[in-house]
Amino acid sequence: MEQSAEHLNNASWLVGRRDQPDDAKIVSLASLCVIALFAATLAGILFQDVPLVLIPTGFCLLASSLFLVRSAAIQYLGTAKLLCSLFFALATLHIAGGFLLAGLTTAHTSIRSNEGTYYANSLMINGVGLLAAALGYAWKLSRNSLGLSLATFTSVNGDVAEKLFRVFAVTGSAIMFYIYWRLGFLDYLSNPAKWPFFRYITSDLLGGTATDEWFANRAMDLLTVSLPFLVYRLVNHRRSRLLNGLLVPGGCVALLLPLRRASLLGVLFASLILIGIGRHDVYRLTRRWLLTIGGLYVFSQCVFLVSVLAKDFNPQALLTVSSTALPEVRDLAWTLNRLEGQQLDGITFAQALIPLPSIASDWSAKHSLRAISTKLIGVDQTGESGGLRLTLMGEGFINFGYLGTITISFLWGIGVAWCEHLLASVEQIPSAYRNYVAVMCFVWICFLIYLAGTQAAASVKMGALLLLTVAWLSRGRLQSGLSIQEARA
C-alpha cells in the first residue's frame, strides 16, 4: 500500500510538472531576488531611521516575493492557481494593509514617539522575511522529491477515523463548556461592557487559573482537529449527516467561547479546502470563500464596536476597529520600540521545543513570546492579555536580527513548498484521511505558524499527536469500493 501511494505521489508530481522546465529562467530570477534580499537587508541596517528608504524598499520586497512565487509555480507545476501562491498573495496584502492601517491604533500602544520609523522597520522586516520565504519555496519546488511522505495515512479507515473525531469533538466541547460555565460566562454575556474581557476569563485576574487556560487550549486543539473532518463527512456522506449535523454546530459554539478568531478561521479554511478537493475546484472555491469570510469578519468587528461603544460610534472608530484585524505589523513595531535594540537570542524558539506542557514547565511559561511581550508592554503577567502577535518573520528578527528573519523564513518557505507538493497530489490518492492530513499541514504552516510563530507551537504539536493517534487506531486495509468512493467524494 505504501509503495503504491508513493508511486501515485510521484505520478501526480510528474503530471503537474512540465516535461522540460526551463530551470535557467527561474534560477536567474531567484539569483536576482537573492541580490535584492541582501541589498535590502543592508539598507535596513544602514537606514533604520529613514522611513523614506525603508517604506518603498519594503513594498518592492513584497511585490518581488509574489512575483517569484508565481513564476516558480508556473515553471514547475504549470499553473499559478495554487493554494500556496494564493497564500503568498494574501500574506502580501496582509503585511501591506497592516502597515497602512497601523497608525490608526497608535494611541492604544505605548509607542510614545517616532512611531512612523518603527512601522517602517516592521514593514521592512516582514518584506525581507517574505522574500526569503519565497526563495525557500522556489528552491524546494524545483526539486523532484517530495521529501517527507504521508503515504502511511492512505491505509486509514475513514469510518473509524470519523468515530474517533466525534469523540474528540464531544470531549472538547464538554471541557470548554464546563470551564466557561464554572467561571461564570453567563454573567459576561448579559453585560456587553464585559465582552472585551471575555477572552481572558481564564486569567488569574478574572478568577481563572493556569490550569483552566491549559485545559481550554487543549479543548480548542481537540475541536480544531476534529471539526474539519466532520464537516467534510457531513457534506460528502449522507449516512453521517444526522449525527455530524448536531456535533459540528455544537463544536463551533464551544470554539467561539474563547473569542480567538485564529482557531475558528483555521477550522473554516481546512473545511473549505477539503470540500474544494472533493469538488475539484480548490483554488476558486477557497478564494471566493476567503473574501466572504473576510467581509463577515470585518462586519462582526463593527457589530462588536456598536454594542460596546454605542455612544462614541463614528466612521473613524469604525475604521480603527476594522484595522485591529491586522495587528501583526503594528505589534512588531511596538515590540521593537520596547526592546530598544536588544535581542532575545533564540529564547522563544527554545521554549517551543520543550516537550513538556506549559503548566509543567515554569521556564517555558516565562519565556514564551506571550509572556515576554506582555512584560515588554507593561501588562501584569496574570493571563489577562494574550500578548502581542508577531509574524514568524518578526519573531525571527527579535531573536537574531535580520539573519534570524532570513534563516527562519527560508526554512518556513521550504515547509510551504512541501505543503504545495502534498496538495498537488491529493486528488490522486484514494484516501480522504490522507488528504485531510495534507490540508491540516497547510493550515498549520501557512496560517497559524505564519501569524503566530512559536505561539502556535503547542497547538501544532498537539494537533500532530492527535492525527497520529487517529491514524494508528484507524489503520487497516481499505476495501477497494470504499477507496474509490472516497477518491470521488
TORTORNU-167621 format. One line per field, with one value per residue (C-alpha): residue in three letters; y negated, z, x negated; residue number from 1. Coordinates in steps of 0.1 Angstrom, whole numbers, plus 5000, padded with zeros to 4 digits. Layout:
BEGIN
code c(ALA,...);
yy c(Y,...);
zz c(Z,...);
xx c(X,...);
pos c(NUM,...);
***
This chain:
BEGIN
code c(MET,GLU,GLN,SER,ALA,GLU,HIS,LEU,ASN,ASN,ALA,SER,TRP,LEU,VAL,GLY,ARG,ARG,ASP,GLN,PRO,ASP,ASP,ALA,LYS,ILE,VAL,SER,LEU,ALA,SER,LEU,CYS,VAL,ILE,ALA,LEU,PHE,ALA,ALA,THR,LEU,ALA,GLY,ILE,LEU,PHE,GLN,ASP,VAL,PRO,LEU,VAL,LEU,ILE,PRO,THR,GLY,PHE,CYS,LEU,LEU,ALA,SER,SER,LEU,PHE,LEU,VAL,ARG,SER,ALA,ALA,ILE,GLN,TYR,LEU,GLY,THR,ALA,LYS,LEU,LEU,CYS,SER,LEU,PHE,PHE,ALA,LEU,ALA,THR,LEU,HIS,ILE,ALA,GLY,GLY,PHE,LEU,LEU,ALA,GLY,LEU,THR,THR,ALA,HIS,THR,SER,ILE,ARG,SER,ASN,GLU,GLY,THR,TYR,TYR,ALA,ASN,SER,LEU,MET,ILE,ASN,GLY,VAL,GLY,LEU,LEU,ALA,ALA,ALA,LEU,GLY,TYR,ALA,TRP,LYS,LEU,SER,ARG,ASN,SER,LEU,GLY,LEU,SER,LEU,ALA,THR,PHE,THR,SER,VAL,ASN,GLY,ASP,VAL,ALA,GLU,LYS,LEU,PHE,ARG,VAL,PHE,ALA,VAL,THR,GLY,SER,ALA,ILE,MET,PHE,TYR,ILE,TYR,TRP,ARG,LEU,GLY,PHE,LEU,ASP,TYR,LEU,SER,ASN,PRO,ALA,LYS,TRP,PRO,PHE,PHE,ARG,TYR,ILE,THR,SER,ASP,LEU,LEU,GLY,GLY,THR,ALA,THR,ASP,GLU,TRP,PHE,ALA,ASN,ARG,ALA,MET,ASP,LEU,LEU,THR,VAL,SER,LEU,PRO,PHE,LEU,VAL,TYR,ARG,LEU,VAL,ASN,HIS,ARG,ARG,SER,ARG,LEU,LEU,ASN,GLY,LEU,LEU,VAL,PRO,GLY,GLY,CYS,VAL,ALA,LEU,LEU,LEU,PRO,LEU,ARG,ARG,ALA,SER,LEU,LEU,GLY,VAL,LEU,PHE,ALA,SER,LEU,ILE,LEU,ILE,GLY,ILE,GLY,ARG,HIS,ASP,VAL,TYR,ARG,LEU,THR,ARG,ARG,TRP,LEU,LEU,THR,ILE,GLY,GLY,LEU,TYR,VAL,PHE,SER,GLN,CYS,VAL,PHE,LEU,VAL,SER,VAL,LEU,ALA,LYS,ASP,PHE,ASN,PRO,GLN,ALA,LEU,LEU,THR,VAL,SER,SER,THR,ALA,LEU,PRO,GLU,VAL,ARG,ASP,LEU,ALA,TRP,THR,LEU,ASN,ARG,LEU,GLU,GLY,GLN,GLN,LEU,ASP,GLY,ILE,THR,PHE,ALA,GLN,ALA,LEU,ILE,PRO,LEU,PRO,SER,ILE,ALA,SER,ASP,TRP,SER,ALA,LYS,HIS,SER,LEU,ARG,ALA,ILE,SER,THR,LYS,LEU,ILE,GLY,VAL,ASP,GLN,THR,GLY,GLU,SER,GLY,GLY,LEU,ARG,LEU,THR,LEU,MET,GLY,GLU,GLY,PHE,ILE,ASN,PHE,GLY,TYR,LEU,GLY,THR,ILE,THR,ILE,SER,PHE,LEU,TRP,GLY,ILE,GLY,VAL,ALA,TRP,CYS,GLU,HIS,LEU,LEU,ALA,SER,VAL,GLU,GLN,ILE,PRO,SER,ALA,TYR,ARG,ASN,TYR,VAL,ALA,VAL,MET,CYS,PHE,VAL,TRP,ILE,CYS,PHE,LEU,ILE,TYR,LEU,ALA,GLY,THR,GLN,ALA,ALA,ALA,SER,VAL,LYS,MET,GLY,ALA,LEU,LEU,LEU,LEU,THR,VAL,ALA,TRP,LEU,SER,ARG,GLY,ARG,LEU,GLN,SER,GLY,LEU,SER,ILE,GLN,GLU,ALA,ARG,ALA);
yy c(5000,4976,4983,4978,4944,4934,4943,4921,4893,4894,4898,4867,4847,4856,4848,4813,4807,4797,4821,4799,4770,4741,4741,4713,4688,4694,4697,4663,4648,4663,4650,4615,4619,4631,4600,4578,4595,4588,4553,4546,4561,4538,4509,4519,4519,4487,4467,4480,4444,4433,4443,4428,4456,4484,4480,4482,4509,4529,4527,4537,4568,4578,4574,4594,4622,4627,4625,4651,4675,4673,4677,4708,4723,4718,4731,4763,4771,4755,4730,4702,4711,4730,4726,4717,4690,4677,4677,4656,4631,4629,4625,4596,4579,4586,4570,4541,4535,4539,4512,4488,4492,4494,4457,4458,4477,4459,4443,4478,4487,4475,4461,4425,4410,4418,4444,4439,4452,4483,4491,4486,4510,4535,4534,4538,4569,4586,4578,4593,4624,4629,4627,4652,4675,4671,4682,4712,4720,4717,4738,4767,4766,4770,4803,4835,4850,4848,4854,4865,4886,4891,4925,4942,4923,4939,4971,4953,4963,4932,4946,4954,4921,4903,4921,4910,4874,4875,4885,4856,4831,4842,4842,4808,4792,4807,4794,4759,4755,4768,4744,4713,4722,4726,4692,4675,4668,4662,4631,4618,4625,4605,4573,4561,4538,4570,4586,4573,4592,4624,4637,4635,4651,4679,4654,4651,4615,4626,4657,4683,4703,4715,4750,4736,4719,4750,4772,4746,4746,4784,4784,4760,4784,4812,4791,4776,4811,4829,4804,4801,4838,4840,4811,4830,4861,4841,4827,4859,4888,4890,4915,4892,4861,4866,4870,4848,4821,4820,4822,4796,4766,4775,4777,4744,4727,4742,4730,4695,4692,4681,4654,4664,4660,4680,4713,4707,4694,4725,4748,4728,4728,4765,4774,4752,4767,4803,4795,4779,4810,4831,4808,4805,4767,4759,4726,4708,4720,4711,4677,4669,4680,4662,4630,4638,4647,4616,4594,4612,4608,4570,4568,4587,4564,4534,4550,4556,4520,4507,4529,4518,4482,4472,4436,4429,4447,4428,4435,4430,4455,4479,4478,4481,4512,4528,4523,4545,4575,4569,4562,4580,4551,4528,4553,4559,4521,4520,4548,4531,4499,4516,4538,4508,4527,4558,4593,4624,4648,4676,4680,4681,4708,4728,4728,4740,4771,4782,4813,4807,4789,4752,4759,4784,4762,4728,4719,4724,4704,4674,4674,4678,4650,4642,4638,4618,4594,4588,4579,4556,4536,4534,4557,4579,4615,4629,4640,4611,4604,4628,4609,4593,4613,4610,4628,4656,4632,4607,4633,4643,4607,4600,4632,4629,4597,4599,4631,4647,4634,4647,4681,4688,4675,4696,4728,4719,4713,4748,4760,4741,4758,4792,4784,4774,4808,4826,4806,4811,4849,4851,4858,4888,4906,4928,4917,4889,4891,4887,4856,4843,4845,4826,4799,4796,4793,4765,4747,4751,4739,4712,4698,4705,4705,4676,4654,4665,4681,4701,4692,4718,4745,4761,4763,4778,4803,4814,4815,4837,4860,4863,4870,4897,4913,4914,4929,4956,4965,4965,4982,5011,5021,5002,5021,5011,4999,4976,4963,4955,4938,4916,4907,4895,4877);
zz c(5000,5009,4977,4957,4974,4968,4931,4930,4946,4920,4892,4903,4906,4870,4858,4873,4862,4827,4806,4801,4826,4818,4851,4838,4838,4874,4886,4871,4887,4921,4918,4913,4943,4964,4955,4962,4995,5008,4994,5012,5044,5042,5036,5066,5088,5075,5071,5100,5110,5074,5066,5031,5023,5042,5031,4993,4997,5018,4993,4965,4985,4989,4952,4944,4967,4950,4915,4924,4939,4909,4885,4903,4905,4867,4859,4879,4884,4852,4869,4895,4906,4937,4973,4984,4957,4969,5004,4994,4977,5009,5030,5008,5012,5050,5055,5032,5048,5083,5076,5061,5089,5118,5126,5134,5167,5178,5207,5221,5223,5244,5214,5225,5197,5163,5156,5118,5119,5139,5115,5085,5101,5108,5071,5061,5083,5071,5035,5039,5056,5029,5001,5019,5023,4986,4978,5001,4983,4948,4958,4973,4944,4919,4935,4921,4955,4979,5010,5040,5027,5041,5024,5057,5060,5029,5049,5075,5076,5072,5091,5121,5120,5119,5151,5168,5157,5171,5204,5202,5193,5222,5246,5235,5237,5271,5285,5270,5282,5317,5322,5310,5329,5361,5355,5351,5313,5315,5335,5308,5281,5299,5301,5267,5286,5298,5263,5256,5288,5279,5261,5292,5316,5323,5337,5373,5374,5364,5387,5364,5368,5345,5347,5334,5305,5297,5295,5275,5250,5248,5242,5213,5199,5200,5183,5156,5147,5146,5132,5096,5091,5104,5082,5052,5061,5067,5032,5013,5032,5037,5065,5086,5083,5112,5140,5124,5118,5156,5166,5142,5153,5190,5184,5167,5195,5220,5198,5199,5237,5240,5213,5195,5158,5147,5158,5142,5110,5109,5110,5083,5060,5064,5058,5027,5012,5019,5002,4973,4969,4967,4940,4921,4924,4954,4942,4931,4959,4986,4971,4969,5005,5019,5005,5020,5054,5054,5048,5075,5100,5094,5098,5131,5143,5135,5153,5183,5183,5181,5210,5232,5222,5210,5223,5207,5174,5143,5109,5124,5152,5126,5105,5137,5150,5115,5114,5145,5123,5110,5142,5133,5117,5145,5172,5158,5157,5193,5203,5186,5204,5238,5232,5223,5202,5225,5211,5227,5213,5204,5237,5223,5198,5226,5248,5219,5215,5252,5251,5285,5288,5298,5332,5340,5329,5347,5324,5293,5306,5315,5282,5257,5232,5250,5284,5271,5250,5279,5301,5275,5272,5310,5314,5346,5337,5351,5318,5311,5279,5250,5244,5211,5179,5156,5123,5122,5104,5132,5158,5139,5139,5177,5184,5159,5138,5101,5100,5120,5098,5067,5081,5098,5068,5043,5062,5066,5028,5023,5045,5024,4992,5009,5015,4979,4968,4991,4979,4942,4947,4969,4941,4930,4964,4973,5010,5024,5057,5038,5020,5053,5069,5039,5044,5081,5074,5050,5076,5104,5083,5061,5086,5123,5122,5098,5120,5155,5152,5182,5199,5177,5187,5214,5191,5162,5184,5200,5166,5151,5181,5177,5139,5145,5173,5150,5122,5145,5159,5125,5105,5083,5047,5029,5007,4971,4969,4998,4983,4950,4968,4989,4960,4941,4971);
xx c(5000,4972,4953,4985,4991,4955,4960,4991,4973,4945,4970,4991,4959,4949,4984,4982,4946,4937,4918,4888,4889,4865,4845,4822,4851,4862,4825,4818,4849,4840,4804,4817,4840,4811,4791,4822,4827,4792,4792,4825,4811,4781,4804,4825,4794,4779,4811,4831,4840,4850,4886,4883,4858,4875,4911,4906,4880,4904,4932,4908,4898,4934,4941,4909,4919,4953,4937,4911,4937,4960,4931,4918,4953,4958,4924,4926,4963,4976,5000,5001,5036,5024,5033,4998,4995,5029,5015,4985,5008,5029,4997,4986,5019,5018,4984,4991,5026,5013,4986,5011,5036,5011,5012,5049,5042,5010,5029,5036,4999,4970,4951,4948,4928,4913,4939,4936,4900,4909,4938,4914,4889,4917,4927,4891,4885,4917,4907,4873,4888,4914,4889,4866,4896,4903,4867,4871,4904,4889,4858,4879,4904,4876,4865,4881,4885,4914,4893,4913,4942,4977,4981,4988,5021,5036,5044,5065,5102,5123,5153,5132,5114,5148,5159,5127,5131,5167,5153,5127,5155,5177,5148,5135,5170,5177,5144,5149,5185,5176,5147,5165,5197,5177,5161,5194,5195,5233,5227,5204,5229,5256,5234,5220,5195,5177,5175,5139,5127,5145,5114,5094,5119,5094,5068,5058,5072,5107,5108,5093,5061,5033,5048,5081,5064,5043,5074,5093,5064,5064,5101,5096,5070,5095,5121,5098,5085,5119,5143,5129,5130,5166,5176,5162,5181,5212,5211,5200,5216,5253,5252,5231,5253,5276,5251,5224,5251,5255,5219,5205,5227,5222,5184,5183,5202,5178,5149,5164,5163,5126,5131,5099,5105,5075,5089,5123,5107,5084,5114,5132,5101,5095,5132,5133,5102,5114,5147,5129,5107,5139,5153,5120,5122,5099,5084,5115,5137,5111,5105,5143,5150,5119,5133,5167,5152,5131,5161,5181,5152,5150,5187,5186,5159,5182,5212,5190,5179,5215,5226,5196,5191,5225,5222,5189,5195,5183,5166,5132,5139,5153,5121,5100,5117,5116,5078,5074,5079,5043,5023,4991,4971,4982,4973,4939,4932,4945,4921,4891,4899,4899,4869,4848,4823,4820,4823,4838,4811,4835,4852,4887,4877,4860,4891,4912,4891,4896,4918,4934,4968,4965,4982,4955,4926,4922,4892,4913,4942,4919,4900,4928,4934,4967,4951,4922,4944,4968,4939,4925,4957,4962,4991,4992,4984,5017,5030,5054,5036,5029,4997,4986,4988,4959,4954,4929,4905,4909,4901,4870,4859,4863,4843,4814,4819,4821,4801,4828,4855,4839,4829,4863,4883,4863,4869,4905,4908,4894,4923,4948,4934,4937,4974,4977,4963,4988,5018,5007,5011,5042,5067,5046,5047,5077,5078,5099,5078,5045,5060,5072,5037,5022,5048,5041,5004,5012,5033,5008,4978,4994,5018,5010,4973,4971,4993,4983,4948,4939,4972,4987,4962,4984,5014,4994,4977,5010,5027,5000,5002,5040,5037,5011,5032,5062,5041,5027,5061,5078,5051,5062,5065,5093,5117,5115,5151,5146,5113,5130,5159,5137,5115,5146,5161);
pos c(1,2,3,4,5,6,7,8,9,10,11,12,13,14,15,16,17,18,19,20,21,22,23,24,25,26,27,28,29,30,31,32,33,34,35,36,37,38,39,40,41,42,43,44,45,46,47,48,49,50,51,52,53,54,55,56,57,58,59,60,61,62,63,64,65,66,67,68,69,70,71,72,73,74,75,76,77,78,79,80,81,82,83,84,85,86,87,88,89,90,91,92,93,94,95,96,97,98,99,100,101,102,103,104,105,106,107,108,109,110,111,112,113,114,115,116,117,118,119,120,121,122,123,124,125,126,127,128,129,130,131,132,133,134,135,136,137,138,139,140,141,142,143,144,145,146,147,148,149,150,151,152,153,154,155,156,157,158,159,160,161,162,163,164,165,166,167,168,169,170,171,172,173,174,175,176,177,178,179,180,181,182,183,184,185,186,187,188,189,190,191,192,193,194,195,196,197,198,199,200,201,202,203,204,205,206,207,208,209,210,211,212,213,214,215,216,217,218,219,220,221,222,223,224,225,226,227,228,229,230,231,232,233,234,235,236,237,238,239,240,241,242,243,244,245,246,247,248,249,250,251,252,253,254,255,256,257,258,259,260,261,262,263,264,265,266,267,268,269,270,271,272,273,274,275,276,277,278,279,280,281,282,283,284,285,286,287,288,289,290,291,292,293,294,295,296,297,298,299,300,301,302,303,304,305,306,307,308,309,310,311,312,313,314,315,316,317,318,319,320,321,322,323,324,325,326,327,328,329,330,331,332,333,334,335,336,337,338,339,340,341,342,343,344,345,346,347,348,349,350,351,352,353,354,355,356,357,358,359,360,361,362,363,364,365,366,367,368,369,370,371,372,373,374,375,376,377,378,379,380,381,382,383,384,385,386,387,388,389,390,391,392,393,394,395,396,397,398,399,400,401,402,403,404,405,406,407,408,409,410,411,412,413,414,415,416,417,418,419,420,421,422,423,424,425,426,427,428,429,430,431,432,433,434,435,436,437,438,439,440,441,442,443,444,445,446,447,448,449,450,451,452,453,454,455,456,457,458,459,460,461,462,463,464,465,466,467,468,469,470,471,472,473,474,475,476,477,478,479,480,481,482,483,484,485,486,487,488,489);
***
